[in-house]
Amino acid sequence: MACKPLARRASPRLTRFLLLTLTAVLAFSSNASAKFKVLYSLADGEWTGSSLSMDSNGDLYGTTPYGGPDGDGTVFRLSRDGVFTALYSFKGQPDDGAFPHAGVIVDSAGNLYGTTESGGIGRTGGGIVFRISSTGREKVLDYFDEANGLGGAPAADLIRDASGDFYGTSRGQADLSDDHGTVFRLDRKGRNMQVLYAFTGEKDGASPRGGLVLDNAGNLYGTTSTGGQFKYGTLFKLSPDGKKKKLHEFNGGDGMSPNGVTADSFGNLYGTTNLGGSANCFFGCGTVFKVAPDGTFAVLYRFQGHAAGDGADPQAEPVVDDSGTLWGTTAAGGAGDNGTIYEITPDGVETVVHSFGNRNGISPGGRLLRDKSGALYGTASFGGDFGQGTIFEFKP
């Protein structure tokens, strides 16, 4: 007969230690899961990678580049109570736009403004600027076309100044040899579009796919994804009279293919590069950079790549909180190589605060939205319940 081993009774000190450890683990797990929440899983061609905007009621707005009855994309609203509504479905040429990749901005009356990368009444179908009312009625405000000299393929969010005028960038149409992208402006009614600056090619900079920042003096700051001395992109300043100045030319070690910039209240600029930096990735894993008001450029962080778990391939500029801490996403890296939400302190210490995967989303794309309470909102391009992406909330 086999002998049954005697059960060994744990000491009171060990029992207390194990209970405290288990409690701490459960509390950590509870807090970690409570910080991240999927607000909506997209389906039926609703895939999105756009940034989000929020109205005064807390409803979220964004775009899908595809989906809708004609497959030309939509503008959607996600209400505070989780109701998803396609406010408008684009119809494409010849009378409407198609494939919106940028997000929308919302005014105090609930009107939404944005761009599409394609479509419009122009011969080359370079996209449109649109307004959608709170009831879902669309109006084409202007269109991009080679014939009117406005270039084409806008891919970044619009911004507005204190008087209500709109500013944006177009990255240029690849099939047009003389279209290397523009910086443009529309008046506060969304009319009279004019090119403030047209990029001329590799030495000058080309294909600005990121958004702009406007300072109190009316200067615009942005990036081109290619061009410059090393052909890896530039950071530029555009004065109100249309004079452009290169602030930095990316050389690979400090990044390649920048995504755009954001600013803090002290005039510092922050941005990310899609590639470059660490050699742990084939073309580099991407960087986070800072430019001081005096023009001093510094790399705050170099992503180490897929195996390192810290993130790789950021697709948008970060947002900055009141303490100077940066928050952003990477499309890859993290625990499952499906993307991350990261935090970077002012002195460059990076922490992955969330790793994406499967049901909570894969490959987050657009710039994060930060509300007054500090909560962050964003989109993931894939994953979720139906594999077509998620809209999520993260509370630091």
N, C-alpha and C positions, 0 to 999 in steps of 0.2 A: 504494500500500500504506500502510495507516495505521501511524503510528508508535506503538509501545507505550511508554507512559511508564515511565521508570526508577523502580524501587522505591527509596524513600528509607529508609535505615537509621536507626533511632532511636538517639539517643545513649545511652550506658550510664546516664547520670543520669536521662533520661526513661524508659527501660525500667524502672529500679528504682522510679521514682515510680509508674508505671502498675501494676506488680506489687503495690506496697504498697497502692495505692488499691483494686485489685481484691480483695486479701486482706481489707482492712477492710470493704468492702461485703459480701463473702460472710460474714464473721464476724458482721456486724451482722444480716444476713438470717437466718443460722442461729440466732443468739441470740433474735431477735424471734419466729421461728416456734416455737422450743423453749419459749418462755414460755407460749404458749397451746395448749391441746389440747382437742379435742372428745372427751369421754368416751363420749357416747351420742347418737345421733340418734333422736328420737321419731317414732312412726308410729301408724297405726290409731287416730286420735282421741286420742292420748296427750298432745296439746298441754299445756304447763305454763308457768306464769309464777311458780311458788311459790318461796319461799326453801327452802334445803336444811338438813338437820341431819346430823350424823355420829356414829356410835357409836364405841366404843373400838377396834373392829377396822378403822376407816377406811371402813366402808360408808356410803353416802349415802342419805338418805330424803327424800321429797317427795310432792307430790300433783299429780294432773291433774284439772281441773274437769270434764272430759268423758271419754269413753272408758269401757271396761268393757262387759260384756254388755248392761247397761241404759242405757248412755250417761250415767250419773249421776256419773262420776268414779271415781278410784282413789287408793290410797296405794301408792307403789312403793318398792323398794329397788334401788340400783345398787351392786353389790359392788365391792370394790377391783380385782377382775380383770375388771370390765366387764360382768358378767351382770345384766341388767335383769329384775326380777320384780315383777309386780303383786301385792302382798301382799293387797290387799282391793279389791273393787269394790262401790261403794255401789248401793243398790237404790231409794232415794227413798221417798216417802210410801207408806203411812202409818207404817211401822215403822222406817225408816232415813233417813239424811241423803242429801243430793245437792249436787253442785257445790262441792267444797272448793276455795277459792282461797288460803287460808293454808297455810303449811307445817305440819310436825309437829315436836314435840320428843320426844326419846328419853330414857328413864331407864336406870339401870344394869342393869336386868333385861332390857332390849331392848323394853319396851313403848313404844308410840307414842301420843301424845295430840294431838288437834287438833279442828278445827271444820269444819262445812260451812255454806255460806251459805243453803241451802234444805233442805227436807225435814223429817222429824221427825213425831212423833205429834200435835203441836199443830194447832189448827184452821187457823192461818195459815201453817204450815210455814216457820217462821223459821230453821230450822237446828238442828244438834245439837252437843254436845260428845261426842267418842268416844274410846275406848281400843282399840288393836289390839295383841294380844299378838305376841310374836316368831314365833309359828307362824301368824299371820294371822287369828286369831279376833277379831271385833269385839264391843264392848259399847257401847251407847248410855248415856252417863253422865247426860246431862240434855238438855233441849231448850229452844229459844227459842220463845216464843209470846206473843201479846198477852194471852191469858187469864191467864198466870202472871206477867205484869208484867216479863218478862225481855227484852222487845224482840225484835230479830231481825237476821239477816244479819251474823254475825261474819265479818270478812275479814282479820284480822291474826293473827299467830302468838301462841300462849299463852306466858306466862312463868311461872316458879316461884320461890318464895322459899325461904329456908334451911330452913323447916319442911316444905316440899313442897306448900304451897297454890298453886293456879293463879290467874292473873289474865289478863284479856283485855278486848277491846272489841267491841261490836257497833255497826255503823254505822246501823242502823235500816232499817225497811222503808218504801219510798217510798209504798206504798198505804195506810199507816196514818198519819193526820195527827198523832197524838200520840207517834209513835215516832221520836225524833231521835237514838237511839243511847245506849249505856250503857257504863259500866265495871263489870265483874263479877268475882266471886271464887268459886272452888270449893275445898273442903277437899282435903287431900292424897290422898284416895281418889277424887277426882273427883265428889264428891257435894255436896248442899246448896248449890246455886248461889244466890247472892244478888247483887242489884244494889247496888254501892257508890255509884254516882252515875248518875242518868238526866238526860241533857241535855234542855233544855226548848225549844230553838229557836234562831233566828238570833242574838239578842243574847247568849245564853249560850254558843253554840257548838253545832254539830250534825255528825253523821255522822263519828265518829272511825274512820277506816279503817286507821290505822297502829297499830303495836305500842306497848307500854308499856316504861318503864324504872323499876326499883325501887331506891331508895337504902337505905343501912344503917338509916335511921330508920323505914323502912316507908312512905315517901312514894312515890307513883306519879306519873310524868310522861308526858304524851302530847300528842297534837294532835287537833284537829277539822279536817276538811277544808273546812268552811264555818262561817259565823257570826262573831260578834264585831262590833266597831264598823264595819268595812269590808266584812263578809260574805265575807272571803277566807280565813277560818280562824283558829284560835287555838292557842296553846301553853298547857297547863294543868298545875297541880300539884294532886294529890289527897292529902290527909293521911289517916292511918290511921282517923281518926274520920269520914271522908267529907266533909270540908270542901274545897271546890274553890276554887282561886285562879287567875285568869288571869295568866300570866307575860308573854304577848305577844299582840297582835292584828295579824295580817298586813295590810299596807296596799296590796299590789300591787307597789310599788317594791322591797320586801324579799321579795316572794314571794306566791304564791297557792296555796291547796290543798296544805298540808303533808302529807307522807307518814308521819310518825312520827319518833321520836328514838332515838338511842343515846347512850351515856355513856362517858367515859374514867375512869381510876382517880383522877383529881383532882376529879371531880364536874362537869366540863364536859359539856353536852349538845350534840349535833350532829344536824342533820337536813337534809332537802331539801324543797323545794316543787316540785310538779309543773308549776306555771306561774308567771308573774310575773317580776319582775326586769327583764332587758333588753327593750327595745321592739322588738328585731329579729325577734321572733315575734309572731303575731297577738294572743295572750293572754300573751305573755312566755314565755321559754324555760326558766324554772326557776332556783332558787337553791340554794346550800348555806349553812347558817347555823350559828352557835355561840351558846350561852348559857352565860355564866360562872356559877360558884356564887353570886355576888352578884346574879344576875339580869340582868346586862348582855347585851344582844342585839347581835349583829353579823352582817352578811352577809359570809361568807368569799369567796364567788364567785358571779357572775352568768353563767350560760351565755349564749353569744352566738348560738346557733342553728345552723340547718341549713347555711347557706352558710359560716359561720365554721369549721366542722369541729371545734369543741371539744365538741360534745354538746348535747342538748336533751331536755327531758321526762324527768327522773329519776322513777322509779316507786317507789323505796324509799329508806330512810335509808342512809347510808354505814356502813362499819365503820371503826374506828380502831385503829392499831397502837401499839406501845409508844413510838414516837417522836412520836406525835401526828399522824401522817400519815393522811389519810382516803382510803378506797378505795370506789368505788361504780360504778354503771352509769347510763347514760342510754338511753332507749328509741329515741332518734333522734339525728341528728347524726353526727359522725365523717366519715371519708373517703368513705363511700358513703351517708351519711344513714341508716344502718341500726342506729345505736346504738354506744355506746362503753363501755369500762372506763376510768375516770379515776382520777388520783391528785392529791390536793390537800395541799400542805405546810401546816404550822401557820400560816405567814404568808400563805396564800391563793394560792399559785402553783399553777395547774392544768396537768396534762399528760395528754393522751390516750395511754394505754399500749397500747390495742388498739381497733381499729375493726371492728365486725361486718359481715358480709355473706354472703349465700347459704349456702355449705356450712358455715361455722362458726357460723351462727346469725344471726337478725335480731330486733331489739327485745327486749333483755334486760329482765327484770322484777323478780323478787324480790330481797330483800336478799342481798348476798354473804355467804358463810360463810368465815371465816378459820380455818385449823387452826393447830396449835402451831408448825409450821415457817414459817408466814407465807403458805402457798399459799391461793389464793382459789378458791371454787367457786360456780357460779351456774347459772341457766337462761336460755335465750333462747326467746321465745314462738313464733318462726317460723324458717324456714330449716332447714339441715341436709340430710341425704341425702334426706329425704322431705317437706320443707317444713313440718314440724310442730314444729320447735324442737329445741334441743340442751341437753345438760347438759355444762358445760365446766369446765376447770381453768385457772387462770392463776397462774404463779409469778413474782412480781416480781423 
